[in-house]
Amino acid sequence: MEEWILKWETEPRVKIQVKGVENVYTQHQPFLHETLDHLIKGKLKENLYPYLGPSTLRDRPQDIIVFVIGGATYEEALTVYNLNRTTPGVRIVLGGTTVHNTKSFLEEILASGLHSRSKESSQVLSRPASRR
């Protein structure tokens, strides 16, 4: 009986939190989504993208090629897929040096040395202060 009461109390909260979300794990939007959305709407800031001419930033593009050096993610591929599906007249192609999954992403971090540097800095922070 107690278990049923607990479910009854928590179930409405869960429904409210995920209402309208197709998949809770895909509700995050990567930075690529915002950038492409601004590009499509002609709202890219010239100071952030100075190598594009002013008319290029204002005109709505028809073909967009995105190439991610270091690798794209499945989440970014999903973003491009959804933008292609919902934005008629615009075609976006995503490419990269690799398509990362969790394992390859973590391997890339380990290979870059960022892991060892963050480990060193955490050790420095956790050292007790010397007594004088």
N, C-alpha and C positions, 0 to 999 in steps of 0.2 A: 504494500500500500504506500509506503514512504517513497519508493522509487517512482511510482506513477505521479505523485504530487510534485516531485522534483522535475520530472519531464514536463508536466503541465505548466510549471512556473517558468522554466527556461525556454521552452519551445517558442513562444511568441517573440521573445527577444531575438532568437536566432533568425526567425523569419523576417523580422524587421531589418536586421543588419544586412542580409543578403538579398533583399527584395530588389528586383531590377538588375541584379548582377548575374550574367549568364554563367560565369565560372569565377569563383572567388579568387583563384590563382592567377587569372589573367586580367584582373581589374587595374593593375598598375600599368601606366603608360610610359614607355621609355622616352628619353629626351629626343630621340629621332622622330617620334610622333609629333611633338610640338614644333620641331624645326620644319618638318615637311608640311605641316598644317599652315604654318606662317608663310612658307614659300608658295604654296598653292593659292593662298589668299592675298599674296602680294604684300605681306606685312613683315618681311624679314628686315631687321634693322641694318642699315647701311654701315654703321660703325662696327657691327659684329661680322659682317660679310663684305668688306670693302673691295674685294677682288671682282665682285660682280658689278657691272655698270648699273647706274640708277634705273634705266629703263628695264633692265633684266629683273630687277627686284619688284617693279610695279606690274609688269605683264604676267598674266597667268601662264605658266608653262604647260606644255602638252606632254613632253617626255622628260622624265627625271631619272638620272642614273646616280645611285648611291653606292659608293665603294668604301668599305670599312677596312682600313689597314689595321691588322691585328685581329680581325675576325668579327663577324656579325653574330648575333644570337638568334635563337628561335623566336624569342619575344619580338625582336625587331622585324623578323620575317613575317610574323603574324600582323604586326602593325602595317607593314607595306601591303600585305594581302588585303587587310580591311580597308585601307585607304584606296586601293585600286578598285575594290568592290563598291565603295560608297561615293567615289568622286568621278563622275562621268567626264570624259574628255581629257583625263590625265592618266598617263601610264608611268608607273614607277618600277624600276628594276633595281633589285638589291644584290650586291655582290660583295665579296670580301676575300681576304687571304685564307679564311677558313670559316666554317660555321661551328660556333662553340656550343658544347653541351657543358654540364656542370664539371665533368672530369677534365675536359680540355681547358676550360677557363681556369680552374685551380692549378693545373699544370703550367699554364702560361704565367700565372702569378708567381709560382715557385721558381720558374726559370728566370724570371725578370730580376730576382733578388729582392723584391719588395717584401717578401715574407721574412727573410732574414733580417732586413733592416727594421721591420716593425717589431720583430722578436727582440732585437738589441735595444730598441728604444723602450720597450716594455720592461726589459730587465733593468735598464738604467733608472726608470721611474720607480721600480719596486725595491731598489736597494735601500737599506736603512741608512739614515743620515749618519755620517761619521761623528763620533764623540770627540770633543776637543778638551 
